[in-house]
Amino acid sequence: MEITEVKSSAQEDQFFNMTSFIYKDDSNYISPLRNDIDDVFSSKNKSYKPETTKRFLVTNEGQIVGRIAAFVNSKTVNAEKIKVGGLGFYECIDDINVSKLLFDTALNWLESLGIQAVDGPINLGERDKYWGCLVYNFESIPSYNQAYGRPYYSNHFEAYGFQDYFQQFVFHRDLNVPAQPIFVRKYNQVMKDSSYRVSTVEGRSIEQIASDFVEVYNNAWGGSYKNFKPMKLANATKMIKSMKPIMDPRIILFVYKDDKPIAFYINIPELNEIFKYVGKKLNLVGKLKFLYYKKTIKPQIMVGLIFGVVKDFQGQGIEGVMIKWMEDNVKPRFSYQSTTLNWIGDFNPKMLKVTERLDSTLHRKFITYRYMIDKSIEFQRHPVVG
């Protein structure tokens, strides 16, 4: 058994392709796109620096049996009182010796950089991609850019000494289930006031959508969370532009009061319903396949990326207004049968309570682990927010 650092293009191929061996008997597995993984480890990713990122492969008798990435994200390493690094993109056969070799190598290197604690498995970048160790529901396809894994991965992390830093809950809502009576009452009450309106973004420009998004986002989260940074209009515009190829404007909702945006519910189609037919590469052939299946497949699942209500209107049932409006105006017209919400951490009980009121059920559960390299520092779970 041998561990090597990924340096050559051939080794980069091995790092990506070894999942075919790990998931050869898993019919639910849908490979991430090669383009997406390559982008994480390139200059396209502002969190990536080659001097603070390493990837490793374990080979046994000619077969790649494990992989791991270790990294220091300059944006987050000093966000706490201790220096925190990360590891991710973990794949391994069910062999504790292979697992230990991967962890030993990654953690020893991070320790040499002065890192005191390590979170994993996580993404080198934002938390909305490849974040956490899947521990519940291996029976359905993963959402696009969502972490996946083998059922024994949590055992690997815990056996090595990683601790539960926070848990992540993904909820699912059946669109055929009528909105709760309380939501119906709130909807009727609010919509009697002609100063309120709900609309999709059909026919709206990218600039208009971005402007409304920033207005709600900054006034919903601003002042409520430590280290919150207001989103700039330029960043929102760039984000909306990047979403355009996958956007369905019919399932992106805004609520307005006196024509001022006060809430949003941002959904996109579940792209893995398409990508399972496309393959691993979004090259010319892959793009043609994507366009073909995007037009011919009627999406069944939409993914709720984010919903928010500005602070002055929180607690007034606006979330229910959006759910009821969607039931009346989206479900009858289109093919969507359910929605899967983006994960919510157990450190955010306020948002968990909101989600519970939406008649949603637990769909998936992940754990983000933390390993204390510096044993003199006491482990603490993620602080509660909101």
C-alpha positions, 0 to 999 in steps of 0.5 A: 500500500502506497500513498502519493501526492497528486502532481501530474495530469495522469494523477488528476485523472486517477483522483477523479475517476477512482469513484467509478471503482468506489461506487461500481455497485451503487445505482444511485450514484451520479458522478460530479462533472469533471469540469466542476471538480477541476474548477475547485482545484484551479485559479477559477476558485478564489479560495484555492492556492496551490501552496496551501492545497494538496491531494493524495492517492492511495494505491494497493496492488495497482488499484486506487483505493483511496483519495483525499484533499487537504487545504487551507482556505485563506478566507476562513482559516482565521475566522475563529480564535484558532487556525482551522484547515479543511479536508474533503473529496474523501473516497475510500474502500472500507478498510480502516488502514487505508483510511488511517493512512489518508488521514495521517498524511493529510493532517500531518501536512496541515499541522506543518502549516500551523493548523490547529483544527481541521474540518471535514469532509468539506469543500474548498470554497462555499458551503453549498457544495460538497459539504459534510459526510452523508449519514442518512438516506443512501437510497435516492440520487444526490442533488447536483453538487451535493456531497455523497458517500458510502455508509461507512465513511462516518465510521472512518471519521469517528474511528480516527477521532473526528468529532461532530462539529455540526449536523446538516439537515436536508428537507423534502416537501411533496408539492401534492400535499396541500399547504397547512390551514394556517398558511392558507389563512395567512395567504388569504389575509395577506393577499387581501391587501392589494399592496402585496403581490407575489410574482415569478421572475418570468420576463425580468432582466438579470439586473432586475432580479439581482437588484431585488435579490440584494435588497432582500438578502441584505435586509434578511440576514444583515445584523443577525449573523456574526461576520455577515458581509452585505452582498454587493449588486455586482456580485449578485449580478454575476451570480444570477448570470452564472445561474441563467443556463440552469434557471427556470424563471417560473419557480423563482418567487419574490414577494413585494410590499408596495412594489418593494421586495420583502421576500424570495424563494429561489428554486432551480430544477434538480440538475442531476435528473439531467446529468445522469444522462450526460456523463462525467464531462461537460465538453461539446458532446456533454453540452449537446446532451445537456441541452437535449435532455433539458428540453425533453425531460420534464423535471420532477424535483426542484431544489430550494436554494434559499428563501428569506424574508426581510427582518421587518416582515419576519414572523408574519407568515410570508413563508407560508404565503410563498408556499400557498402561492406556489401550490396554486400557481406552479404545481398545476401548470408544470411537472414539478412534484416535489422540492428539496431544500438546501441543507440547514445546520443544527446551529440554526434552530430558528431556520429549522423551526421555519422549515418544520412549519412548511410540512417538510420531511427529513430527506438527508442528513450530513455531519461536518466533523472537526479534528483537534490537532492541538490537543491542548485546545478544547473541542467545541461544537459550532456556535448557535446563530440567529 
